[in-house]
Amino acid sequence: MVKFGVNIWSYPYPAEVSIEKAMGHAAEVGYQGFEPALDTGDLESFSTEKWAQIKTKANQLKLEIPSIATGLFWQYNAITEPEAALKVVEAECQAAQIVGAQVVLVVPGTAVPDLSYEEHFRRAADWLRKAASIAREYGVKIGVENVWNRIFPGPLDFLKLLDMVGDDSVGVYFDAGNTLPHSLPEHWIPLLGKRILQVHVKDYCITAGGLTRGFGIPLNGDVNWPAVRKALVEIDYEGYLLPEVPPYPGDFYKAAEDALNSLKKIFG
């Protein structure tokens, strides 16, 4: 049976909502898990105390922390700055070990024009093998997320990358909304199968009067959620589903609430 958690970015963090308030709200409305994110400050000066406090708060609220996210791979490109990107992985793994998370989210680089497509594959695979070595030291797994990074845009590309890496410590952090508009999530899931370690859920709307409207809560866009549910059931996925949705400007908490209601409707 799947479990429902929520990503910190579903709240306007850190500008308007602290992590403590976000976690408190998540527990109050019925989420079972919460996904914090590593930021620049963690990379510059990692604080064991900070992450220990997050773990303590989660325990008090009876929330699990299944994974650690970060947006730092957009700043440190694994293709062109591999050593800097590995430092992000190590900081994620440190945080994961403290809070008891099993998966750390990574982005395997962003495409650059002066390298061939094949060279992107080679560099990404080499980098992921090194990242996996770090993850094993901390007892966690690498979840490679499908993102709009101009490489690995479809499930066959992802499978090829994982096969090139050839390490059981590396799996997929699947984002259903990120597959659109260039592919369909229900095509990814059967191919990736048991390699899916964790799942982000958000919608993507491309049909509003012919205009792209962007990301939103599940059931508010063009993702075929019945097909996604069916595909996840068929691969026996029993991990977390975590909304990573844009918060509403008029109510800092309601997007997370609405996302949970959608998940209950879709997945029962």
Backbone as CSV, one residue per row, in Angstrom:
resi,resn,N_x,N_y,N_z,CA_x,CA_y,CA_z,C_x,C_y,C_z
1,MET,0.844,-1.199,0.000,0.000,0.000,0.000,0.879,1.249,0.000
2,VAL,0.560,2.186,-0.871,1.343,3.420,-0.933,1.087,4.281,0.297
3,LYS,2.047,5.155,0.578,1.924,6.106,1.677,2.021,7.515,1.112
4,PHE,1.444,8.465,1.818,1.413,9.845,1.353,2.335,10.715,2.204
5,GLY,3.244,11.389,1.537,4.102,12.372,2.181,4.048,13.655,1.382
6,VAL,4.729,14.687,1.850,4.711,15.962,1.138,6.110,16.577,1.133
7,ASN,6.464,17.185,0.025,7.756,17.854,-0.119,7.679,19.273,0.437
8,ILE,8.762,19.744,1.024,8.817,21.067,1.641,8.471,22.183,0.670
9,TRP,8.749,21.983,-0.632,8.490,23.041,-1.608,7.006,23.202,-1.934
10,SER,6.164,22.369,-1.347,4.723,22.563,-1.482,4.244,23.705,-0.581
11,TYR,5.166,24.218,0.207,4.931,25.398,1.050,5.903,26.495,0.596
12,PRO,5.566,27.762,0.820,6.508,28.836,0.449,7.643,28.928,1.464
13,TYR,8.522,27.927,1.397,9.657,27.801,2.301,10.902,28.327,1.593
14,PRO,11.759,29.080,2.277,11.678,29.493,3.677,11.106,30.897,3.865
15,ALA,10.673,31.536,2.774,10.273,32.943,2.857,9.086,33.164,3.790
16,GLU,8.083,32.279,3.726,6.847,32.512,4.471,6.551,31.441,5.518
17,VAL,6.999,30.225,5.287,6.671,29.108,6.176,7.952,28.401,6.589
18,SER,8.176,28.260,7.886,9.351,27.560,8.389,9.158,26.057,8.220
19,ILE,10.257,25.313,8.301,10.135,23.869,8.174,9.326,23.292,9.338
20,GLU,9.445,23.889,10.511,8.674,23.402,11.659,7.179,23.573,11.429
21,LYS,6.777,24.721,10.878,5.367,24.946,10.606,4.866,24.047,9.485
22,ALA,5.697,23.856,8.478,5.304,22.983,7.376,5.117,21.550,7.868
23,MET,6.033,21.078,8.677,5.920,19.720,9.210,4.694,19.585,10.106
24,GLY,4.444,20.614,10.925,3.271,20.582,11.790,1.980,20.516,10.990
25,HIS,1.915,21.290,9.920,0.721,21.277,9.071,0.570,19.930,8.375
26,ALA,1.677,19.389,7.868,1.628,18.095,7.180,1.056,17.010,8.091
27,ALA,1.529,16.977,9.320,1.029,15.984,10.269,-0.438,16.227,10.603
28,GLU,-0.794,17.485,10.764,-2.159,17.840,11.157,-3.192,17.401,10.117
29,VAL,-2.863,17.576,8.828,-3.846,17.255,7.786,-3.825,15.783,7.390
30,GLY,-2.821,15.023,7.855,-2.870,13.592,7.635,-1.779,12.978,6.778
31,TYR,-0.745,13.739,6.433,0.382,13.139,5.724,1.137,12.202,6.665
32,GLN,1.674,11.135,6.082,2.457,10.177,6.863,3.951,10.482,6.822
33,GLY,4.360,11.217,5.801,5.770,11.509,5.645,6.017,12.938,5.225
34,PHE,7.267,13.349,5.340,7.653,14.723,5.001,9.039,14.677,4.384
35,GLU,9.218,15.421,3.292,10.507,15.445,2.595,11.148,16.824,2.711
36,PRO,12.187,16.953,3.535,12.931,18.221,3.599,13.909,18.326,2.445
37,ALA,14.512,19.494,2.311,15.432,19.724,1.197,16.730,20.352,1.694
38,LEU,17.809,19.916,1.090,19.123,20.490,1.348,19.235,21.826,0.619
39,ASP,19.796,22.848,1.266,19.964,24.135,0.608,21.429,24.568,0.640
40,THR,21.680,25.751,0.121,23.059,26.224,-0.001,23.767,26.293,1.347
41,GLY,23.044,26.693,2.374,23.633,26.776,3.703,24.157,25.443,4.200
42,ASP,23.447,24.353,3.867,23.895,23.024,4.274,25.200,22.658,3.597
43,LEU,25.370,23.136,2.391,26.594,22.822,1.646,27.776,23.641,2.162
44,GLU,27.504,24.882,2.530,28.572,25.769,2.992,29.032,25.413,4.395
45,SER,28.081,25.042,5.241,28.421,24.694,6.614,27.379,23.702,7.134
46,PHE,27.668,22.425,6.948,26.691,21.400,7.315,26.493,21.381,8.826
47,SER,25.212,21.408,9.239,24.877,21.439,10.658,24.204,20.131,11.070
48,THR,24.940,19.310,11.791,24.360,18.082,12.323,23.195,18.405,13.249
49,GLU,23.332,19.505,14.010,22.291,19.895,14.956,20.977,20.219,14.234
50,LYS,21.070,20.923,13.124,19.866,21.274,12.368,19.088,20.024,11.963
51,TRP,19.801,19.050,11.409,19.113,17.853,10.932,18.656,16.970,12.070
52,ALA,19.372,16.991,13.180,18.914,16.262,14.365,17.613,16.864,14.888
53,GLN,17.493,18.185,14.831,16.258,18.852,15.264,15.087,18.509,14.339
54,ILE,15.372,18.399,13.046,14.322,17.997,12.103,13.853,16.580,12.429
55,LYS,14.800,15.691,12.741,14.440,14.323,13.102,13.609,14.300,14.383
56,THR,14.017,15.093,15.363,13.267,15.151,16.621,11.843,15.649,16.388
57,LYS,11.714,16.686,15.565,10.388,17.219,15.256,9.538,16.174,14.540
58,ALA,10.134,15.469,13.611,9.398,14.424,12.896,8.926,13.337,13.850
59,ASN,9.783,12.947,14.767,9.399,11.934,15.743,8.241,12.406,16.606
60,GLN,8.289,13.662,17.029,7.212,14.213,17.851,5.880,14.202,17.102
61,LEU,5.946,14.461,15.799,4.734,14.538,14.985,4.344,13.190,14.377
62,LYS,5.163,12.170,14.643,4.944,10.835,14.074,4.957,10.870,12.538
63,LEU,5.909,11.643,12.002,6.127,11.718,10.565,7.384,10.942,10.201
64,GLU,7.326,10.205,9.106,8.522,9.601,8.551,9.212,10.597,7.620
65,ILE,10.515,10.468,7.496,11.265,11.242,6.505,11.875,10.223,5.541
66,PRO,11.182,9.948,4.438,11.641,8.880,3.551,12.791,9.268,2.635
67,SER,12.958,10.577,2.415,13.936,11.009,1.408,14.353,12.448,1.640
68,ILE,15.459,12.805,0.993,15.982,14.167,1.029,16.016,14.701,-0.396
69,ALA,15.458,15.888,-0.600,15.480,16.538,-1.911,16.504,17.674,-1.892
70,THR,16.785,18.220,-3.054,17.604,19.427,-3.152,17.465,20.027,-4.543
71,GLY,17.602,21.345,-4.605,17.636,22.023,-5.890,19.051,22.422,-6.287
72,LEU,20.040,21.968,-5.530,21.417,22.414,-5.735,22.058,21.868,-7.005
73,PHE,21.482,20.810,-7.569,22.073,20.281,-8.797,21.833,21.188,-10.000
74,TRP,20.932,22.153,-9.860,20.796,23.162,-10.918,21.929,24.179,-10.832
75,GLN,22.516,24.282,-9.656,23.650,25.185,-9.453,24.974,24.490,-9.723
76,TYR,25.031,23.197,-9.394,26.258,22.415,-9.581,25.943,21.276,-10.554
77,ASN,26.297,21.478,-11.798,25.972,20.553,-12.874,26.904,19.334,-12.833
78,ALA,26.326,18.156,-12.665,27.134,16.943,-12.571,27.905,16.650,-13.852
79,ILE,27.454,17.186,-14.977,28.138,16.952,-16.255,29.413,17.789,-16.358
80,THR,29.353,19.021,-15.880,30.486,19.934,-16.047,31.231,20.239,-14.751
81,GLU,30.597,20.005,-13.601,31.223,20.238,-12.301,31.040,19.006,-11.416
82,PRO,31.562,17.864,-11.823,31.268,16.622,-11.112,31.697,16.611,-9.650
83,GLU,32.827,17.184,-9.345,33.301,17.147,-7.955,32.419,18.002,-7.048
84,ALA,32.029,19.167,-7.536,31.128,20.019,-6.757,29.788,19.329,-6.549
85,ALA,29.289,18.660,-7.590,28.006,17.960,-7.481,28.107,16.783,-6.510
86,LEU,29.265,16.125,-6.442,29.445,15.033,-5.488,29.426,15.540,-4.047
87,LYS,29.864,16.755,-3.836,29.787,17.331,-2.492,28.332,17.521,-2.067
88,VAL,27.467,17.840,-3.038,26.037,17.936,-2.743,25.510,16.566,-2.322
89,VAL,25.901,15.530,-3.065,25.469,14.171,-2.733,25.903,13.791,-1.321
90,GLU,27.143,14.099,-0.986,27.626,13.724,0.342,26.851,14.445,1.436
91,ALA,26.564,15.732,1.237,25.784,16.469,2.241,24.375,15.901,2.352
92,GLU,23.770,15.534,1.221,22.457,14.887,1.262,22.515,13.585,2.059
93,CYS,23.545,12.808,1.808,23.670,11.522,2.493,23.885,11.700,3.992
94,GLN,24.648,12.707,4.364,24.819,13.009,5.785,23.479,13.320,6.427
95,ALA,22.702,14.176,5.766,21.382,14.529,6.287,20.484,13.300,6.363
96,ALA,20.522,12.487,5.317,19.674,11.287,5.278,20.011,10.341,6.419
97,GLN,21.285,10.166,6.688,21.685,9.267,7.760,21.164,9.754,9.117
98,ILE,21.178,11.067,9.316,20.730,11.629,10.592,19.221,11.467,10.769
99,VAL,18.457,11.727,9.723,16.989,11.712,9.854,16.382,10.349,9.548
100,GLY,17.195,9.399,9.085,16.677,8.073,8.800,16.060,7.911,7.426
101,ALA,16.386,8.812,6.494,15.868,8.709,5.124,16.604,7.610,4.365
102,GLN,15.914,6.988,3.429,16.486,5.891,2.658,16.945,6.294,1.262
103,VAL,16.460,7.456,0.777,16.714,7.871,-0.599,17.143,9.333,-0.624
104,VAL,18.121,9.642,-1.471,18.466,11.036,-1.736,18.233,11.318,-3.214
105,LEU,17.602,12.442,-3.488,17.266,12.825,-4.857,18.478,13.455,-5.529
106,VAL,18.769,13.011,-6.746,19.830,13.656,-7.519,19.351,13.932,-8.937
107,VAL,19.922,14.968,-9.529,19.733,15.290,-10.946,21.049,14.978,-11.639
108,PRO,21.037,14.106,-12.654,22.289,13.634,-13.241,22.885,14.579,-14.279
109,GLY,22.781,15.868,-14.015,23.378,16.845,-14.913,22.370,17.561,-15.798
110,THR,22.834,18.634,-16.390,22.047,19.422,-17.331,22.823,19.523,-18.638
111,ALA,22.127,19.403,-19.758,22.799,19.382,-21.052,23.483,20.709,-21.359
112,VAL,24.642,20.608,-21.993,25.382,21.786,-22.450,25.674,21.614,-23.937
113,PRO,25.730,22.702,-24.694,25.819,22.593,-26.154,27.147,22.091,-26.700
114,ASP,28.221,22.200,-25.931,29.527,21.864,-26.487,29.942,20.412,-26.256
115,LEU,29.006,19.572,-25.795,29.283,18.149,-25.630,28.286,17.337,-26.446
116,SER,28.714,16.207,-26.959,27.799,15.336,-27.695,26.810,14.689,-26.725
117,TYR,25.710,14.201,-27.279,24.713,13.524,-26.452,25.326,12.279,-25.815
118,GLU,26.123,11.544,-26.583,26.766,10.348,-26.067,27.725,10.677,-24.918
119,GLU,28.415,11.817,-25.014,29.324,12.216,-23.946,28.561,12.556,-22.669
120,HIS,27.361,13.120,-22.816,26.530,13.359,-21.633,26.226,12.043,-20.914
121,PHE,25.880,11.027,-21.674,25.619,9.715,-21.077,26.853,9.202,-20.342
122,ARG,27.985,9.266,-20.990,29.213,8.737,-20.393,29.550,9.457,-19.097
123,ARG,29.489,10.775,-19.132,29.825,11.554,-17.930,28.819,11.333,-16.810
124,ALA,27.528,11.290,-17.162,26.494,11.090,-16.142,26.643,9.727,-15.478
125,ALA,26.896,8.692,-16.270,27.053,7.347,-15.714,28.278,7.275,-14.804
126,ASP,29.370,7.861,-15.224,30.586,7.871,-14.413,30.347,8.602,-13.102
127,TRP,29.656,9.723,-13.178,29.361,10.498,-11.973,28.442,9.737,-11.028
128,LEU,27.434,9.074,-11.576,26.494,8.327,-10.736,27.166,7.152,-10.043
129,ARG,28.121,6.514,-10.696,28.860,5.440,-10.025,29.616,5.981,-8.811
130,LYS,30.199,7.157,-8.950,30.896,7.778,-7.817,29.905,8.191,-6.730
131,ALA,28.747,8.710,-7.138,27.711,9.085,-6.172,27.216,7.857,-5.411
132,ALA,27.070,6.741,-6.120,26.619,5.506,-5.489,27.605,5.033,-4.430
133,SER,28.885,5.205,-4.698,29.900,4.807,-3.728,29.759,5.607,-2.432
134,ILE,29.480,6.894,-2.572,29.249,7.739,-1.392,27.991,7.286,-0.666
135,ALA,26.911,7.045,-1.409,25.635,6.663,-0.800,25.762,5.369,0.001
136,ARG,26.513,4.415,-0.527,26.675,3.139,0.188,27.353,3.338,1.535
137,GLU,28.275,4.293,1.615,28.952,4.563,2.888,27.961,5.017,3.957
138,TYR,26.879,5.650,3.538,25.890,6.173,4.483,24.642,5.293,4.571
139,GLY,24.615,4.210,3.828,23.481,3.293,3.902,22.219,3.799,3.249
140,VAL,22.374,4.628,2.192,21.202,5.150,1.486,21.328,4.838,-0.004
141,LYS,20.269,5.168,-0.753,20.269,4.940,-2.192,20.103,6.257,-2.947
142,ILE,20.616,6.251,-4.154,20.518,7.401,-5.049,19.240,7.268,-5.877
143,GLY,18.381,8.279,-5.809,17.185,8.320,-6.645,17.377,9.361,-7.739
144,VAL,17.568,8.909,-8.970,17.810,9.817,-10.092,16.465,10.328,-10.596
145,GLU,16.280,11.641,-10.539,14.986,12.209,-10.927,14.961,12.595,-12.403
146,ASN,13.842,12.295,-13.041,13.589,12.775,-14.405,13.129,14.228,-14.327
147,VAL,13.900,15.109,-14.923,13.616,16.539,-14.859,13.787,17.155,-16.246
148,TRP,13.464,18.417,-16.360,13.601,19.131,-17.629,15.039,19.626,-17.783
149,ASN,15.965,18.693,-17.972,17.380,19.048,-18.061,17.954,18.861,-19.466
150,ARG,17.075,18.598,-20.450,17.439,18.495,-21.863,18.273,17.251,-22.198
151,ILE,18.326,16.311,-21.254,18.918,14.998,-21.520,18.081,13.947,-20.802
152,PHE,18.143,12.716,-21.291,17.400,11.592,-20.713,15.901,11.894,-20.633
153,PRO,15.270,12.336,-21.721,13.887,12.811,-21.655,12.826,11.720,-21.649
154,GLY,13.221,10.480,-21.932,12.238,9.410,-21.989,12.678,8.196,-21.196
155,PRO,11.777,7.226,-20.988,12.109,6.076,-20.147,13.215,5.199,-20.717
156,LEU,13.324,5.096,-22.043,14.387,4.278,-22.605,15.754,4.912,-22.380
157,ASP,15.804,6.249,-22.422,17.053,6.948,-22.088,17.438,6.671,-20.641
158,PHE,16.432,6.714,-19.777,16.702,6.481,-18.362,17.193,5.061,-18.123
159,LEU,16.548,4.093,-18.780,16.984,2.709,-18.634,18.422,2.532,-19.119
160,LYS,18.746,3.150,-20.245,20.109,3.056,-20.757,21.101,3.625,-19.751
161,LEU,20.766,4.768,-19.154,21.656,5.386,-18.174,21.857,4.464,-16.979
162,LEU,20.772,3.913,-16.436,20.887,3.019,-15.285,21.701,1.773,-15.620
163,ASP,21.498,1.244,-16.819,22.266,0.067,-17.233,23.747,0.390,-17.364
164,MET,24.052,1.597,-17.846,25.451,2.003,-17.941,26.082,2.135,-16.559
165,VAL,25.302,2.621,-15.589,25.810,2.763,-14.218,26.049,1.382,-13.612
166,GLY,25.052,0.497,-13.757,25.205,-0.885,-13.303,25.423,-1.039,-11.824
167,ASP,24.684,-0.276,-11.013,24.864,-0.319,-9.561,23.492,-0.343,-8.893
168,ASP,23.262,-1.324,-8.027,21.967,-1.456,-7.350,21.681,-0.318,-6.382
169,SER,22.692,0.467,-6.051,22.484,1.611,-5.158,21.869,2.799,-5.887
170,VAL,21.725,2.690,-7.199,21.167,3.769,-8.003,19.838,3.322,-8.609
171,GLY,18.781,4.064,-8.293,17.468,3.806,-8.857,16.860,5.092,-9.374
172,VAL,15.539,5.113,-9.462,14.832,6.242,-10.063,13.981,6.956,-9.023
173,TYR,14.105,8.269,-8.980,13.148,9.105,-8.255,12.205,9.632,-9.330
174,PHE,11.072,8.963,-9.483,10.180,9.244,-10.602,9.258,10.410,-10.288
175,ASP,9.204,11.373,-11.206,8.295,12.515,-11.084,7.273,12.435,-12.208
176,ALA,6.026,12.154,-11.843,4.977,11.953,-12.850,4.724,13.218,-13.661
177,GLY,4.669,14.371,-13.011,4.377,15.613,-13.721,5.485,16.067,-14.627
178,ASN,6.726,15.715,-14.286,7.867,16.142,-15.100,7.941,15.443,-16.450
179,THR,7.180,14.379,-16.637,7.216,13.685,-17.922,6.526,14.498,-19.018
180,LEU,5.513,15.266,-18.649,4.800,16.081,-19.618,5.576,17.369,-19.896
181,PRO,5.432,17.948,-21.093,4.552,17.547,-22.190,5.208,16.607,-23.197
182,HIS,6.442,16.175,-22.971,7.171,15.438,-23.996,6.962,13.937,-23.942
183,SER,6.367,13.409,-22.861,6.118,11.969,-22.757,5.000,11.743,-21.752
184,LEU,4.659,10.476,-21.502,3.531,10.138,-20.634,4.001,9.285,-19.461
185,PRO,3.591,9.626,-18.249,4.078,8.881,-17.086,3.704,7.408,-17.104
186,GLU,2.539,7.082,-17.663,2.119,5.686,-17.695,2.977,4.843,-18.629
187,HIS,3.778,5.494,-19.495,4.750,4.766,-20.315,6.049,4.528,-19.550
188,TRP,6.375,5.418,-18.655,7.617,5.284,-17.886,7.528,4.155,-16.855
189,ILE,6.440,4.110,-16.132,6.356,3.257,-14.939,6.584,1.778,-15.236
190,PRO,5.921,1.184,-16.242,6.167,-0.243,-16.494,7.610,-0.541,-16.899
191,LEU,8.247,0.369,-17.622,9.619,0.146,-18.060,10.618,0.266,-16.909
192,LEU,10.377,1.214,-16.018,11.297,1.425,-14.900,11.063,0.412,-13.781
193,GLY,9.800,0.024,-13.589,9.449,-1.045,-12.656,10.036,-0.890,-11.271
194,LYS,10.691,-1.953,-10.810,11.219,-1.985,-9.446,12.394,-1.039,-9.235
195,ARG,12.866,-0.428,-10.305,13.934,0.546,-10.136,13.403,1.869,-9.581
196,ILE,12.102,2.042,-9.538,11.508,3.251,-8.956,11.597,3.163,-7.444
197,LEU,12.344,4.082,-6.846,12.551,4.103,-5.404,11.585,5.043,-4.690
198,GLN,11.182,6.090,-5.366,10.348,7.126,-4.759,9.609,7.857,-5.869
199,VAL,8.472,8.470,-5.514,7.640,9.109,-6.531,7.190,10.494,-6.087
200,HIS,7.492,11.498,-6.908,6.905,12.827,-6.759,5.633,12.889,-7.594
201,VAL,4.611,13.515,-7.056,3.359,13.664,-7.792,2.984,15.134,-7.895
202,LYS,2.824,15.570,-9.121,2.243,16.873,-9.420,1.650,16.780,-10.810
203,ASP,0.810,17.719,-11.152,0.176,17.691,-12.464,0.825,18.721,-13.364
204,TYR,0.505,18.611,-14.644,0.990,19.591,-15.601,-0.111,19.846,-16.617
205,CYS,-0.458,21.112,-16.780,-1.575,21.478,-17.644,-1.055,22.075,-18.952
206,ILE,-1.478,21.471,-20.065,-1.047,21.957,-21.379,-2.217,22.269,-22.297
207,THR,-3.443,22.180,-21.785,-4.606,22.267,-22.671,-5.519,23.460,-22.408
208,ALA,-5.109,24.381,-21.573,-5.983,25.511,-21.242,-5.994,26.514,-22.396
209,GLY,-6.978,26.383,-23.261,-7.081,27.304,-24.377,-5.876,27.272,-25.295
210,GLY,-5.188,26.141,-25.314,-4.000,26.028,-26.147,-2.759,26.645,-25.532
211,LEU,-2.871,27.128,-24.293,-1.744,27.781,-23.633,-1.176,26.883,-22.552
212,THR,0.116,26.920,-22.375,0.747,26.160,-21.310,0.540,26.886,-19.989
213,ARG,-0.030,26.190,-19.009,-0.253,26.801,-17.708,0.716,26.321,-16.656
214,GLY,1.351,25.186,-16.889,2.370,24.751,-15.959,1.887,23.774,-14.903
215,PHE,2.668,23.673,-13.813,2.462,22.653,-12.796,1.336,23.028,-11.834
216,GLY,0.735,21.993,-11.239,-0.315,22.195,-10.252,-0.570,20.919,-9.481
217,ILE,-1.582,20.942,-8.653,-1.904,19.780,-7.839,-2.484,18.678,-8.711
218,PRO,-2.344,17.415,-8.326,-2.931,16.322,-9.098,-4.428,16.518,-9.315
219,LEU,-4.892,16.162,-10.498,-6.262,16.317,-10.988,-6.528,17.719,-11.515
220,ASN,-5.493,18.549,-11.599,-5.655,19.909,-12.100,-4.937,20.109,-13.427
221,GLY,-4.647,18.997,-14.121,-3.916,19.120,-15.375,-4.156,17.942,-16.288
222,ASP,-3.140,17.573,-17.051,-3.294,16.590,-18.119,-2.672,15.226,-17.835
223,VAL,-2.150,15.001,-16.656,-1.675,13.668,-16.299,-2.879,12.730,-16.212
224,ASN,-2.741,11.557,-16.795,-3.792,10.537,-16.748,-3.621,9.748,-15.448
225,TRP,-4.228,10.237,-14.379,-3.999,9.650,-13.062,-4.533,8.240,-12.917
226,PRO,-5.684,7.886,-13.502,-6.089,6.467,-13.440,-5.048,5.542,-14.067
227,ALA,-4.432,5.981,-15.174,-3.406,5.167,-15.813,-2.147,5.089,-14.955
228,VAL,-1.797,6.192,-14.302,-0.637,6.197,-13.404,-0.884,5.257,-12.235
229,ARG,-2.066,5.346,-11.652,-2.395,4.460,-10.527,-2.310,3.000,-10.956
230,LYS,-2.893,2.674,-12.096,-2.883,1.296,-12.599,-1.452,0.803,-12.810
231,ALA,-0.617,1.657,-13.392,0.761,1.272,-13.656,1.536,1.036,-12.358
232,LEU,1.329,1.881,-11.351,2.013,1.708,-10.072,1.538,0.443,-9.362
233,VAL,0.252,0.152,-9.453,-0.265,-1.086,-8.862,0.369,-2.298,-9.532
234,GLU,0.505,-2.251,-10.849,1.020,-3.401,-11.593,2.494,-3.685,-11.310
235,ILE,3.252,-2.673,-10.882,4.651,-2.938,-10.511,4.789,-3.133,-8.998
236,ASP,3.638,-3.177,-8.296,3.617,-3.384,-6.840,4.388,-2.303,-6.091
237,TYR,4.241,-1.061,-6.544,4.910,0.033,-5.836,4.219,0.270,-4.493
238,GLU,5.006,0.277,-3.428,4.456,0.448,-2.081,5.192,1.534,-1.297
239,GLY,5.879,2.405,-2.000,6.602,3.480,-1.329,5.752,4.722,-1.145
240,TYR,6.440,5.848,-1.021,5.753,7.121,-0.806,5.368,7.789,-2.121
241,LEU,4.253,8.485,-2.088,3.847,9.436,-3.107,3.919,10.800,-2.450
242,LEU,4.769,11.688,-2.993,5.012,12.974,-2.344,4.675,14.121,-3.281
243,PRO,3.604,14.878,-2.990,3.351,16.072,-3.790,4.508,17.056,-3.691
244,GLU,4.919,17.533,-4.856,5.879,18.632,-4.959,5.167,19.654,-5.841
245,VAL,4.279,20.423,-5.219,3.364,21.286,-5.963,3.622,22.745,-5.615
246,PRO,3.336,23.659,-6.524,3.527,25.081,-6.210,2.499,25.553,-5.198
247,PRO,2.932,26.219,-4.124,1.970,26.717,-3.130,1.133,27.855,-3.699
248,TYR,-0.067,28.007,-3.165,-0.936,29.103,-3.576,-0.450,30.406,-2.942
249,PRO,-0.424,31.508,-3.690,-0.009,32.780,-3.091,-0.993,33.313,-2.055
250,GLY,-2.263,32.932,-2.190,-3.269,33.461,-1.272,-3.445,32.674,0.003
251,ASP,-2.911,31.455,0.049,-2.996,30.606,1.239,-1.796,29.679,1.221
252,PHE,-0.891,29.855,2.168,0.388,29.161,2.143,0.273,27.651,2.370
253,TYR,-0.865,27.189,2.876,-1.007,25.792,3.266,-1.995,24.998,2.415
254,LYS,-2.860,25.680,1.697,-3.974,24.988,1.055,-3.540,24.085,-0.103
255,ALA,-2.484,24.434,-0.833,-2.048,23.576,-1.936,-1.662,22.193,-1.416
256,ALA,-0.977,22.138,-0.277,-0.610,20.854,0.319,-1.853,20.078,0.733
257,GLU,-2.845,20.784,1.270,-4.103,20.135,1.655,-4.834,19.596,0.421
258,ASP,-4.941,20.419,-0.607,-5.639,20.000,-1.817,-4.939,18.827,-2.486
259,ALA,-3.603,18.833,-2.462,-2.845,17.730,-3.054,-3.140,16.427,-2.329
260,LEU,-3.236,16.478,-1.009,-3.543,15.263,-0.240,-4.948,14.761,-0.568
261,ASN,-5.889,15.665,-0.669,-7.253,15.268,-1.032,-7.290,14.607,-2.406
262,SER,-6.496,15.147,-3.351,-6.421,14.535,-4.671,-5.827,13.133,-4.613
263,LEU,-4.762,12.970,-3.826,-4.140,11.649,-3.708,-5.104,10.637,-3.121
264,LYS,-5.874,11.062,-2.127,-6.867,10.151,-1.543,-7.914,9.737,-2.568
265,LYS,-8.292,10.675,-3.412,-9.297,10.372,-4.432,-8.731,9.442,-5.512
266,ILE,-7.488,9.679,-5.898,-6.868,8.883,-6.952,-6.485,7.488,-6.475
267,PHE,-5.822,7.440,-5.311,-5.223,6.192,-4.852,-5.989,5.522,-3.729
268,GLY,-7.039,6.181,-3.252,-7.884,5.562,-2.252,-7.219,5.412,-0.901
